[in-house]
Amino acid sequence: MFRRLTTDAFFFKFIVLSWMILCSICQSTYFAVSYSGSLDRILDRIQLSNASATYSRKVAVIYASIAWSMFIMNVAFTVYSLFFTGGHMDILLAPLTTYVNLSDLMVPRIVWFLFSLYLEAAWIFPHAMSFMLATIFTHQFKVLSRSFDRMLAESYERRLSDSDIETFRQRHQKISMSVSDTDDFLMFHNAGAFCCQLFNTILLLYDVIFLRVTDDPIIIVMLITWMCGVFTGLCITVAGGIMVNHYVSIYMRRLMLV
């Protein structure tokens, strides 16, 4: 049992360390692009019709609601694990608990809880923003594709003039440039999110299956929820890139075939 506890503590330290690195990458990336004005320039460059703006607003509300729900749920788990489990999560207070003999750990727990609020926000909300940008670009390509199909259907013998093709090509190029610029400043975020979340998903899955050292059902649910949350973040990171690149390549091939 002692060996299992030691192994579980070792795994958990790696999980928390990797998660903190991920939070640092996410926060640093979005601070840099916001401070430099790159994100503002990208958002100003996006031109949406009334229908697209309404769609984007609805999607933003949905994504924000999901992000806040995950944030509140994780905060609730953190409160329970820190203050109501008799020290089950005091490993997070190291090295304070290792080198300092404190009779009451309430103050360090409160400090860690406040710090965890920042970490949760630094992990969840950048992912929501990145996926929102991918959704907007994907929707723009879909709208452009529908306009292309409609004009092609209304044209004589399903052929477009050179001027119409050039207009669509310029609109496609403008969206693609925005995608390229976004990918440039989010490349570090996406790479870090993919590696860290893949690593954490594997460790959490192993921990839940083989290293379960508590019978507290809430702690078990918390670990499973963390694993699902990290895996969801991994899927969002991968899906955002796939969605945009898919429509970029498909629409470009269609223009070349006309």
Secondary structure, DSSP 4 states (H G I P E B T S, - for coil): -HHHHHHHHHHHHHHHHHHHHHHHHHHHHHHHHHHTTHHHHHHHH----HHHHHHHHHHHHHHHHHHHHHHHHHHHHHHHHHHSSSSTTGGGGTTHHHH---S--HHHHHHHHHHHHHHHHHHHHHHHHHHHHHHHHHHHHHHHHHHHHHHHHHSGGG---HHHHHHHHHHHHHHHHHHHHHHHHHHHHHHHHHHHHHHHHHHHHHHHHH------HHHHHHHHHHHHHHHHHHHHHHHHHHHHHHHHHHHHHHHHH-
